[in-house]
């Protein structure tokens, strides 16, 4: 739900970057081995400024619960974080995950930037996610006034109001739809293009699943034999072509997937095209539903060598699978 409560922009101070006047060079500078953060003169001013900037961002109660050694040390949580925790990539609150941030944004890790400082200085404004369960783009879409720093806004105002940090998941989105699929316009012809190189068993199961679909729209099954090294596979494809079950194209030499696909698309002429991996099995009605949805919205691709505008779709599986719904 979008927030109906709006705060005046001038009342929001979500930009912490101006409070952290730190030369980024300190983050990549070599540090003496074994030196603690508060013993390094080059780091002490940086983390002092960081402490001043963390008002409302640092959660001391969560911090000591997450890191019991802080309690045993008798150090104030914020003091510990500023002088030790930040340098050790400990998390300042439950919604900022330093390790995840570095793993999710390799450009930050490769540049040697500290994840929290990067987020406060630039990452927040770039709508980078601070946590795997915090979708910054979604949150700002729901609460536009949070754009300056979505996480800080959430900590100050959203937590107490119970605002969501990510799009809610509904089990209905993963169940078969009870809504009738849109129908494709009359006269639509769809060719299924299947490039083949290896695998007689999987190729046979794929092609047979396409051919036994009684609801398949008008169109052909175009198979490209990319100079298969398996004689039994090539022989079986010849037999299907002789029965006019498929249109068989055979490359004189192995051209690879992309070139074979292009050859199949060219053979389709002005028909719409579905690219199908030969390790895919499809259920009855799959192509009619796919064609209906393709024409339900004004989205299409123009094939570079064709003057006509056609619909394209690609279905791929890395291993043989059964698609229960398409």
Secondary structure, 3 states (H helix, E strand, C coil): CCCCCCCCHHHCCCCCHHHCCCCCHHHHCCCCCCCCHHHCHHHHHHHHHHHHHCCCCCCHHHHHHHCHHHHHHCCCHHHHHHHHHCCCCCCCCCCCCHHHHHHHCHHHHHHCCCHHHHHHHHHCCCCCCCECCECHHHHHHHCHHHCCCHHHHHHHHHHHHCCCCCCCCCHHHHCCCCCCCCCCCCCCCEEEEEEECCCHHHHHHHHHHHHCCCCCCCCCEEEEECCCCCHHHHHHHHHHHHCCCCEEEECCCCCCHHHHHHHHHHHHCCCEEEEECCCEECCCCHHHHHHHHHHHCCCCECCCCCCCCECEEEECCCCCEECCCC
